[in-house]
Amino acid sequence: MARFDQDLNDPVLQQVINADLQEGQKVGVRGTPTIFINGRLLQQRNITGFAQMIEAELAEQVAAKR
């Protein structure tokens, strides 16, 4: 716990955490878990939405190679 308390009060680490929080807010993170696939936010957080997004990304990759 001593290390945790030390890190919790470290201004450098606090800046890193704040930067991460700001970046998350900027890209639409509202809670956890939040899933991004190739930089796109997964809106439908269930197995169907996950599978559909992966299939769409794979199709785009195949089309881009043609």
Secondary structure, 3 states (H helix, E strand, C coil): CHHHHHHHCCHHHHHHHHHHHHHHHHHCCCCCCCCEECCEECCCCCHHHHHHHHHHHHHHHHHHCC
